[in-house]
C-alpha cells in the first residue's frame, strides 16, 4: 500500500544528513564525553540482557505446559480440532 505521508527529500536525504550530523557531533565531542557514552551504553546493555534473561517467558521451564489445538481428519473426512498438551 502506498504511504500517505512522504517526507521532503525522499527516503535517502534525511537519514544521510542525520548520520553526517551525528558524526560531526561525535567528532567535536570531548574525549571524556565519548568515554562516558560508552560506559553508560555498556551499563545499559548489561541491564537490558540481565533483565531479559531473568524475565523471559520463552525459556521458562517452570511454566505449565500449554495446550495447543491440532486439526485432524476423522474417518468420515471431517476436520476436527483437538487439544494436545505440548511436551
N, C-alpha and C positions, 0 to 999 in steps of 0.2 A: 504494500500500500504506500502511496506517495505521502511524504511527510507534509504536514500542514504548515510548519514553521521552518523557514530557512534563514540561516544567518548570512549577513553580507560577507563576501569573500570566500564562500564555499566551505567545504569540509577540510580544506588544507591550510588556508591562510591563518586562521585563528589559532589552531594548535601549534603551527610552526612559530608564529610570533610569540605565543605563550612560552614555548620551550626556550626560545632565544632569550626572552626576558628573564626566565629562571636561571639560565646560565650566566647572564650578566650579574644578577643578584648574588649568586654563589661566588663568582669571581671577585666581586667587590667586597665580600664579607670578610671580617677579621678571622684569623685562624682559630681563635678561641670560640667564636660563634659556630664555626663549622664542626669543631670538636664536640661542643655541646649538642649540636644537632644529631651527630652520630651516636653519642652516648644516650640521649633520650630516645632515639629511634631503636637502639638495642634494648633498652629497658622496656619500651612499648612492645617490641616483638616477643620478648620473654613472657611478659604478662599475657599477651594475646595467645601464644601457644600453650602456656600452662593452664590458663582458664579454659581453653578449648579442649585440652586433653582431659581435664577433670570433669567438665560439664557436658561432654559429648554423649549423646544418646545413641550414636551409631555403633559403638563397640561396647555397650554396657552388658556384661554377662549376667547381671542380677535382674535384668528386666524379664518379666514373664513372656513366654512365647506368644506371638501374635498369630491369630487365626487368619488365614488368607482364603480367598474364595477361588475355587477352580471350576472350570466348565468341563463337564464330561457328557458324553452321549450315552444314553441308556440303550437297552436292546431294541427299543422302538425308534431310535434315531433322534429322540427329543433331547435337546441340550438341557442339562440340569446344573444348577450351581450348588456346590457343596463346600462346607467349611473344612479346611485342613489345617492342623497345627503345624506351623513351620518349625522344623528341627534344626 
